[in-house]
Amino acid sequence: MTAMSRTYIKVVVVWVATLAALYGFQAYFTR
Amino acid sequence: MSAIDWTIIAVYLAWVIWDGIRLSKNTDEIEGYFLASRSLPWWAVGLSVMATQLSAITMIGTTGQGYAVGMSLLQQYYALPLAMVILAVTFVPFFHNARIFTAYEYLEKRFDAKTRSFTALLFLFSRGMATGAVISAPAVVLSVMIGLDVTTTCLLLALPTAFYTMFGGVQAVAWTDVKQMYLIVGGLVAACIALMMGLPDNVGIGEALRIAGTTGRLQVFDFSTDPSARYTFWTGTIGALFLFLSYFGTDQSQVQRYLTAKSIDEARTSLFMSAYWKIPLQALVMIIGVFMFLFYIFTPPPMLFNRAHDQRVRESARAGEYAALEQRFGEAVVARKQAAEQLAEAQRSSDPAATAVRSAAFKAEEQRVLGVRAEAVSLVKDVSGDSSYNDINYVFPTFIVTHLPVGLIGLLMAAIFAAAMSTVSGELSALSTSTVIDFYRRWVRDDGDQAHLLWVSKVATLFWAVFASIVAIWASELGSLIEVVNRFGSFFYGSILGVFLLAIGWKRANSTGAFVGLLTGMGVVGWVTVSTSIAFLWHNLIGAVVVFVVGMIVSEATGPRKPQSAVRTTPAGR
């Protein structure tokens, strides 16, 4: 696996983590 | 505004011109002027890409949107990181290996001159008008806030930008974008901190956010499958994916940014800066809007945020009616504040039943405030004859000039100028590049005379600056026309993406297929826009798919594509 391929995976992982954090934010403050 | 704030704005405007020209090198060659000799580091390109996207409309319009309806708009950006990965794998290596100046140049190498010229013409027309709108929207707001006429604020935004873009080329654009981005983010963070500090001592930030939550303003996920719903998780992740692929993959104002990078990997890495930071940055912009809503719960807001319209109604024959509305508005605001304090108290007591009751009471008071305001807006529309009156763009500037300390007002006003100028400069540079490379050098004169082309490039930059300024100055009269033009832009955004997808993804595609597909895609999207209520983010997907499918069928029916020697058809840089 090349360094750039690892970067692509990192971008997707950070993306999923960002959406999860936003979902947690919404759930916490609108419950 | 005080003399100190005016000085800050003046110093910013002088510095941005001086700095832009100072950092430009090799601008006596066309490749240096338009592509910085393909020498910029990834972080400068990445910040420039982000600065070009973050316009003053984002700063004043999106914060206003956060104030009025909350953060649902954030969903529109959810697909951006995925789009960046797809572009990094596909379009970026193609464009870099093709050694082109514009995205449309690639279409001639792949198809024919007709397809290239037509797509470039669509870009010039829509982007030229859009640049006018990018100048006009903040200029109109700033004119009301700082007491200058609209022509002056338009020229204050356009002239310095035109000056450094014309003489410094894309390097001036990129390096000033970097500094402007620091100023914009610094200003936004300062505003957010000031708003949090402006909340009353007896209401914590968490309690305040829960109050905003009861009104639905913190909803950042809506899984509705209604195709007419504008901002949902699905429009944001599927429809907007095609919007971002089109914007970052085929719009010269973005493609030109990453063509300036040193290498394919540096170009890819520059796009990943947006992939990591765009959603958090947009969230910051919108949470500022939400905090303004909270701030104005505890600090009485004006009934209308546009002071010019407010004054006009006060001086009209219906001033008495307006005063009565203001009286009711004031009472409703006081009742809402008390309801919010009681809700915060119930939240502290951790009593779910009491919290539910107080929450319902607060929402009722909020509806009362909104009801009176709606009556006031209706009155303004009657008095002014402006049926499209909407003052959400005035909320953030009103907060800045009425509640921030001296110095910070100047900083934030400079940040709004920076946001407008960073977008306008990128667009002027892209418009000039496409005009010279796709039309002048292609159809008029191509004798390799660098000095002549450079002169034409500067004239083209000046021409587009003048064009955009005229559009901006007359935008108030042309309001509905501008909207029509912007809608027209959405007809072909996805369709242009379809042509590029066809070029890169279907080896047997030919020029006839591409051109027929493009026209069909635009026609279908036009019909969908006029005849259905499908949300606009889906239009990009529809346009791209129609062009790709029709292009494939027509290409198969009309024979093989022209021999290709100039362009690699595999992403060799991967």
Interface residues (C-beta under 8 A of the other chain):
Chain A: M4 T7 Y8 V11 V12 V14 W15 T18 L19 L22 Y23 F25 Q26 F29 T30 R31
Chain B: L74 Y78 P81 L82 M84 V85 A88 V89 G206 L209 R210 A212 G213 T214 G216 L218 Q219 V220 F221 D265 R268 T269 F272 A275 Y276 I279 P280 A283 R574
